Amino acid sequence: MISGGLGYAFVPVMGAIIAGVALLLVLFSGRAQPEEAFANR
């Protein structure tokens, strides 16, 4: 496990990165092929 101080700084950063990547994927897939993007879910 990560020690206390690093853990509290690390988790929100990772959450923000994952949220940003997911948002970009949704935007790009939505612009490119909306039907296929919804069908693959």
C-alpha positions as CSV (number, residue, x, y, z in Angstrom):
1,M,0.0,0.0,0.0
2,I,1.0,3.6,-0.5
3,S,1.8,5.6,2.7
4,G,-0.8,8.1,3.9
5,G,0.5,11.4,2.5
6,L,1.1,10.1,-1.0
7,G,-2.1,8.1,-1.0
8,Y,-4.3,11.1,-0.5
9,A,-2.6,13.0,-3.3
10,F,-2.4,10.0,-5.7
11,V,-6.0,8.9,-5.7
12,P,-7.6,12.2,-6.8
13,V,-4.9,12.6,-9.5
14,M,-5.6,9.2,-10.9
15,G,-9.3,9.8,-10.7
16,A,-9.0,13.0,-12.7
17,I,-6.8,11.4,-15.3
18,I,-9.2,8.4,-15.7
19,A,-12.2,10.8,-15.9
20,G,-10.4,12.9,-18.5
21,V,-9.5,10.0,-20.7
22,A,-13.0,8.5,-20.4
23,L,-14.5,11.9,-21.4
24,L,-12.2,12.2,-24.4
25,L,-13.1,8.6,-25.5
26,V,-16.8,9.4,-25.2
27,L,-16.5,12.6,-27.2
28,F,-14.4,11.1,-30.0
29,S,-16.5,8.0,-30.3
30,G,-19.7,10.1,-30.2
31,R,-18.5,12.3,-33.0
32,A,-17.1,9.5,-35.2
33,Q,-19.8,6.8,-35.0
34,P,-22.6,7.4,-32.5
35,E,-24.6,4.3,-33.5
36,E,-21.7,2.0,-33.2
37,A,-20.5,3.5,-29.9
38,F,-24.0,2.9,-28.4
39,A,-24.3,-0.5,-29.9
40,N,-20.9,-1.7,-28.4
41,R,-22.0,-0.8,-24.8
